[in-house]
């Protein structure tokens, strides 16, 4: 019996492309919207998107505050 898919939205290639490229969400924002780990979105980007499409994905860096 196959393992059930926990984050069904990530199996829809067009949904992922729409959110990341057209709507300009970062992988972190998409993960938060779906409720999955960021690493799951990163995996889907590598699996479903071409290199050209992946280069269009907006990356978001989180900077921690300086320690005083």
N, C-alpha and C positions, 0 to 999 in steps of 0.2 A: 504494500500500500504506500503510495507517495506521501511525502511529508506535506502537511497543509501549508499554504503560503500565508505568512503573517501580514505582510504589507502588500496587498493586492495592487495598489496604485502603482507600485514600482515595476510591475510586470507589463504595464501599458507603455510601450515605447513612445507613442504620440503624446501621452499625458506628460511624461518626463521631459520630452523635447519642448512642449508648449510651456511648461513651468520654468525651465531653466534658460531657454534661449529666447522665446518670444516674450514671456512675462518678466524675464530678467531676475528671477529669484536666485539667490546663492544656494549652494548645496545645503548649508546650515539652515537657511530659511525653509527650504523644501522639507528637510528632515523634521523640523519643528512642526510644520503644517500637517505632515502625515503622522507624526508621533513615532518616528523610527530613529535609530542612530545615524549620525552623519556618515559613518563608514558604509552603511547600506547604500546611501545615495552615491557615494564615491564609487562603489563597486558597480552600480548600475550605469554610471557615466562611462566607465571603462568598457563595460560590456555592450551597451546599446548605441552610444554615440560615436561617430567617426572622429578622427583627430581634429578635423576642421571644426566640427560642431563643438567638441570638447573645449577647443581654444576660445570659443565664444561665451563659455559659462563664466559668470561673474564670480570671482573668488572673494571671499570676505575674510579678512584677518581680524582676529580678536586680540587686542593688545591689553595686557594686564597693567594696572597702574604701577607707578614707580613706588618702590619701598622707601619710606622716609626714615 
